[in-house]
C-alpha cells in the first residue's frame, strides 16, 4: 500500500466548480472529482492552521483545551503510528512556514524525512539588512506593507521580490519535489507522502499570467492580502482582492493537474491512495467579512472540500457521499489504509467504510477556535454557542509545551499556571493549566479579545446554505446543546468549559 495526502490551505469549497463554483475555472479539481469520491458534508474541527494540523496528526479535536501549539509528547502522531504499526515510510513536502515557528516546530520532525520549501507569506527567509524601502513600499498597498523588520508584511515583501518566474514560486517547487519523490519511489511499496502547500492562503500572490483571466479596473499598488475582519474596502478594492484569490486558486488547480497527470501516466490509481482536502476555508466578503478566526465559523470557513481515492474502491470514482465527516477522520483513515490499529485516544472514524457505503459515522461534529464559540453541526443544522460574556474567564490552556504561534508563553502567563490532573487522552500525564487572559498574545490575536459578533445563532443550512437567516427553534437548539455536551464529554472537555458556556444543566446526573 502507498498513499498521497495533498493538503491546501484556506481553500474555499464553493470556489470549486465541482462544488458549484462558477467564478474560477478549476478543471483539474473537476477531473479529481471524477477519479475520487467527493464528500459533501465534511467539516473542520480545530482552527486555524496548526490546531487543524494537530487534529490531522492525532484524530481528535483540540480547540477546547488549547490554542495554536505543537504536537505534544502524549499525542498519537499518524506518521509515527504508521511506522510503529506497519513500518510505513513517511515523507513531508511543504512550504507551510508555520512549521518552523515556535508553535509548529514538532510537526515536521514526526516524519521519516521532510522537504521544507522556503519563501511563503512571512517566512523569515532571505536577509536584506538595508532594503530600498521607498521602492518596496511603493509596490504594495499601504494595508500590507511596513518597515518593522519582524512583521509578516515585511517578510512577505522580501520573499516576493525573489519570486519573478513561475518556477520561483513555493507551490510550484512543492509539486516539483512531490513529482521527484514519485519518480524515485513509485515502484516501491509501503510509503506515505504528505504534500502540503500554503496556497491559496493569503497573500494571493499568483505567478505571472494567472490574473489575465480575471481582469479588474484596479490601477493601484499590489492589493492581495485582505484583513481579518469586517469588509470596509471600496468596491474596486473588493473586486481586486477577489480577482487575486481567483488567480491563486487557478494556480493551485494547475499544480494539482501536474499530480493527476503523473497518476494517469503511471496508473498509480491501481495501487496508490489519494486524499485531497484543506485545513479550513476562507471568507471572501461573504457576511461582509474577510478571512477567518475573529468572526463566527460560517460555512465558508468550516464546511470543507474532501476527495478520497482508494485502489480497492475504484468502482466508486465519481460518486458523492452525504455522510457527515470531519478533519478528525483523516488520521484513522490513513491508519486504516495500512491496517494499523487505532490508539484508544482517537475520536475520528476511518472513511473507508463510507467509500464502500454512504453510511452515518457521526451524529455531530464540534468545531471552533480556542477562546471563541463552541460550534456543532449534525449535517443539517449549525449552532454557534457563545458565552454570555466572551471575557468572563473560566478559560485555560492545557499543555506541556507552552508556545504560541511565534513566541513562547510569557513569564507573566506562566506565573499564574498550575498543575492539572491528567485528561483521559494524556496517557496519565498531568498538564500545565495556564489562564487565557489579556496577558496572552493569543488572547487578542484570534482569541477572546479579538472576537466580534459574539451572538449565539442557529441555522438550517439545508434550507439556508449561505447562512443568511438565523432561525429560532427551541427544540432544535435544545437537541444540539445536548449533542454538543455529548461530544464534549467524549472529548473530556475541561469541567470549567460547561460553566463558561452555560451547559451544566445538560450534564448527566
VENKARA-V445485 format. One record per helix or strand of 2 or more residues. SS is the DSSP state (helix for helix, strand for strand). FROM is the first residue (numbers start at 1). LEN is the number of residues. If there is no record, write none. Layout:
[[SS:FROM:LEN] [SS:FROM:LEN]]
This chain:
[[strand:2:7] [helix:13:3] [helix:17:3] [helix:27:9] [strand:37:7] [strand:46:2] [helix:49:10] [helix:78:9] [strand:89:6] [helix:97:4] [helix:102:3] [helix:108:3] [strand:113:4] [helix:133:7] [helix:142:3] [helix:152:9] [helix:166:3] [helix:170:16] [strand:191:6] [helix:210:4] [strand:229:2] [helix:235:31] [helix:268:3] [strand:272:7] [strand:283:2] [helix:286:3] [strand:289:3] [helix:299:4] [strand:303:7] [helix:311:6] [strand:320:2] [strand:325:2] [helix:328:10] [helix:352:5] [strand:365:5] [strand:374:4] [strand:381:5] [strand:396:4] [helix:411:5] [strand:418:3] [strand:431:5] [helix:441:5] [helix:448:3] [strand:457:4] [helix:474:17] [helix:495:6] [helix:504:3]]
